[in-house]
Amino acid sequence: MDSLTQIVLGAAVGEAVLGKKVGNKAILYGAIAGTIPDLDVLANLFTDTITAIEIHRGFTHSIFFSVLFAPIFGWLVSKIEKKSGVGWKGWSWLFFWALITHPILDGFTTWGTQFFWPFEYRVAFKNIFVIDPLYTIPFLVFLVLTMFQKRTSLKRQKFNRLGLIVSSSYLAITLVIKGIAYQKFVNALEDQNIHFLQVQTKPAPLNAILWTANVETNDAFLIGDYSLFDSQPIQFHAFAKNHHLLGDWIHKPNIKRLIKIAENGWFTITEKEGELYFNDLRFGLLNNDPFNPEFTFSYRLFEKNGIIYAEETEKNRDDAQKLIADLWERVKGN
């Protein structure tokens, strides 16, 4: 999830663990702990694109990281907050829960997490977008209300508990909606006599009303969308896999790494002006134009000294603004 959401979650968890004893300091340190796992993005500054993708939501988003570092952070804060009356164990407990709830929440997103690192298994339920105002805003409101209550106030506990309950309930509802959307897509494929190998569903950006599906067929991927307000049949648009365009590159180590990142095959290859682009399908399209598609995550491939490198294509503000405008219209139904 986005940084603000993880800060709110960490703060609420910190309050639940130590709020009665240290008040808003529990919120502060919980918020700090909630941001720590995402510091893995700093890998972008020191390594290549493919390695940075592999690192993101890896080690720092694992059970192992939470167990290993919670006592260390807890010990540090216990030295800083000697007058708090809370010892090393109490602060360690706060950091453990604030650290581990971060990857648990991220596990519900499309990107997912390597929660069981070092085992190579990514947890990704794909039922909530990385930024979802309906999850974050009510949660934030309850957290702010909590902060303005006295440390021992029953209202303080009530507001914080409500924030956790409402946000968790919304998360559960999106799982139900995902199941409904999945069945709608499968029914549409069967009604249109489309033979498919597998289907993946995920929410469109910023909401849980509009859903998209990636559908694998023998030689292409189909992409379709469905809004809970739709009244017309679902339409699917085909995008050729074009994996053959990679030629001998498909055996190169870095290409194999990219294929693995794209969940072992959910990608297409496109050619523009003599250059090849690797399109990760997990995050769909930036636009709704099937004839001139722009994929959210697309990487230009190039060879240097016998090694294949990947460079992510740049996005601009106009892309985001157009996407939001198109989404708003599509959410209202077809």
N, C-alpha and C positions, 0 to 999 in steps of 0.2 A: 504494500500500500504506500501512498504518498507520505512524505515526512510529517506533515501536520497530523494525519490520522495516527501514525505510530507514536507521536509525541502525546497525543490525547490518550491513547490506549495505555502507554507506559505510565503516564501520570495517574490515571484512574486505578491501575493495578497497584502502583506505589501507595496511593491513598488507602486502598483496601487492606494492604499489608501493615502499614505503619502510621496511617493517618491519625489514629487515636492518640498515639504517643508523641509524634513530632509535627503534626499539623501539615502546613503547606510545604514543609521541607520534604515530606514523603512524596508530594506531587512533583516537586522540583527534581528530585533524584530519580523518580520513576520516569519522568519525561526524558532526562538525560540517558537513562538506560534504554529507553525505547528507541533512541536514535542510533545507539552504538552499532548494532548489526549492519546498518546501511553505510557505515564508513568503508565498507568494501568497495564502494564506487571510486575510492581514491586510486584503485588499481588502474583506472583509465589514464592516470598521469604517468604511470611508470612502466606500462607494458603494452603489448599490441592489442588490437581490437578483439581477436578471438579469445585470447587468454583472459581479458577483462570480462568478457561475457561469461566465461566458464567460472570465474571467481565470484561474480555477482550472485548473491543469494546462495552461496556455497557454505564454506566453513563457518562464517559468522552467523549463519542462520540455522545452525545445527544444535541438537541437544548437547553434543559434546562441548561446543563453545559455551553454552549457558552454564553447564556444570563446572567447567574449568575456570571461567572468568568471574562468575558470581562471587565466589569467596575472595578473589583478589580485589575486585571493586568494593566489596563489602568491607574488607579490611582497610582500604584506603579511606573510605568515607567515615569509618568508625574513628580513625585518627583525626580527621577534620572536624567531626561533630562529637567531640569528647563529652561535651556538656549536655548532649541530647538524652542521655540515660539509656540509649540503645547500644548494645554491644555489637561485636563483629557478626554474630550469628543473625541478629535481627536485620542488619543492613544487607548481609549476604542473601537472606531470604527475599528481601525486596528486589535486589538485583536479579536473582534467579527468575522470579516470576515476571518481572518487567522485560527481561531479555528473552525468555522462552515464548512469551505470548506474541512477540513480534513475528517470528517465523511461523507460528501457528496461524496467525491472521494472513500472512503472505501466502500460506499454503492454499488458501481459497481463491487466489488470483490466477490469471492465465500463465504468468511466468513461473509461479510455484517456488518451492525452496528445496534445497538438498537437506531436509530435516534430519535425515539419518546418516549424514556425512560421517565417515569417509565412504560409506556404501553409495554406489552410483545409482541412486533412485531419487527422482524428483517428485515431490508431492505437489500436485496442482489440481484442485477440484474445479477451478475455472467457473465459479459461480458469482464472482464479484469483480468489477473492474478496479484497477489500481487506484482510481480516484472516483469515489462515489459519495456525493454530497448527502444523500439520504442516510448513509451510514455515519458520516463524520459530524455533520452539523448538530443533530440532536445530542450526540455524545459530547460534543464540545460545550453545548449549552448547559448540560447537567454538570459538567466538570467546573465550569465557571461558577455556577450556583454553589457547588461544593466548596470552592475556595473562599467564598465570602461568609461561610458559617464558622462558628467557633469549633475548636478542635474536638471538644467532647459533645458537641451538639448532635442530637438524634437526626435532625434535618440533614446534617452533613453526610452522615452515613446513608440516609435515605436517598439523597440526590445522587451520590456516587453509585450506589447500588442500582438505581434506576438507569443511569447512563450505561452501565455494563449490561443490564437486562435488555434494554431497548436495542442497543447495537447488536448484541448477540442474537436477539430475536429476528432482527432484520436479516442477519447473515443466514439464519436458518430458513427464512422465507425465500431468500434467493435460491437456495438449494431446491426448494419445491418448484419454484418457477422454472429453474433450469430443467427439471424433469419434464415439466409440461412442454417447454419449448423443444426439447429433444424429441418427444413423441410427435409433435407437430411436424418437425422436419422429416422424420422417418415416414410418417403417413403421406406427406407430400411427395417424397421420392417414390414411394410405392404407387401412389395414384398416377404419377407421371411415367411409370414403367422405367425408372432409372435404376440400372444395376449399380450398386455401390459396394465398396469393400469395408469402409468404416466411416463413422461420423463423429465429429467433435463439435460441441456447442460452447459458446461463451457469450457473456454480455457485451453489448456495444459500450463505447466510452460513456462514463458519467451517469449510467442508469442501469436499472434491472428490468426495464420494460421492453426494450429492443434487444433481440438476441441474434447472433450470427452463427452460421454453421459452415465448417469446412468438411467437404465430402470427398473422399478419395474414390476414384474410379481407376480403371486400368491404365489409362494414358493421360488423365487430367484430374485436376481438382475442381470441384464445384463450390462456389460460395453463394450462400443465400442468407436472407435476413427475415426475421419474423417479429412483429410487434404484437403485444397483447391486445392492441386495438385494431388489428388487421381484420378486414372483411373479405379480402381477395386472396386467391391461392398464392403460395410462396413461389417465387421465381428464383431459379438458380442460374448462375453464369459460370461458364467453363473457362479454366485457365490451364493451358497445356503444361505438363510437367517439364518437358524439354530437358530432362536429365541427361540426354545423350549429347547435348551441347558441351558438356564438361569434357567429353573425350577422355583422354588419359589422365586429366586432372582429377577425375573422380577417385583415383587411387592415391592421390597425394595426402599426406598426413593432415594438413590444415583443412582440406575439404572434408575429410572424414570427421574431423572435429566439428565443423559447421553442421554437417548432416546429423550428428549426434545431438547437438544443441537444439536442432529443429525437430526434436523428438523422433529421431531416426527416420526421417523421410518426408516430413510435412514442409516441403519447399518446392519452389519452381525456379527455373533458370530463364532469364530473359537476356536478349542481346540488343544492345543499343550502340550505334556508331562503332561497331567492331569490338565492343567490350562486353564481358559477361557480368551479369548481376545475379546474386544469390538472394532469393526472396523468402524470408521466414514467414510462413503462413499463419503462425499461431496468433498473430496480432492483426491479421486481416489487412484491409485497404484503408488508405487515407482519403479515398474518394469513392463515389458510387458510380464511376464511369467504367463499365466493363470493357470498353474499347481502348481506353488509355489509362490502364490501372497504375496507381502509385501505391506500393506496399508500405506499410508502416515501418517495417524493418527490412531494409534492402542493403546489400553489401556489394560494392564493386570489387571484382576479383582481378588481381593482377599478379604477374610473375616477376620475381627479381632474384637473380642468382640461383635459379632452379627451385625457389620456394614460392608457394602461392600465398599471397596476403589478401586480407579482406579490409575494406574501408567502408564504413557506414555512410550512406548517402545523407546529405544534410537536409533538415526540414526547416521551414521558415514559418513565421507567424501567419502568413496568408493561408498556408496549408491547414493550420489549426482552426482558424476562423471559419474557413469554408466547411471543414469537417463538422464543426459544432452546428453551423447553420443547417447543413444537410441532415444531421442527426435529429435535430429538433423537428424538422418536417416529417422525417421518417417515423419517429417515435409515435406521432399522432395517428399512425395507421395508413394503410394503402387504399 
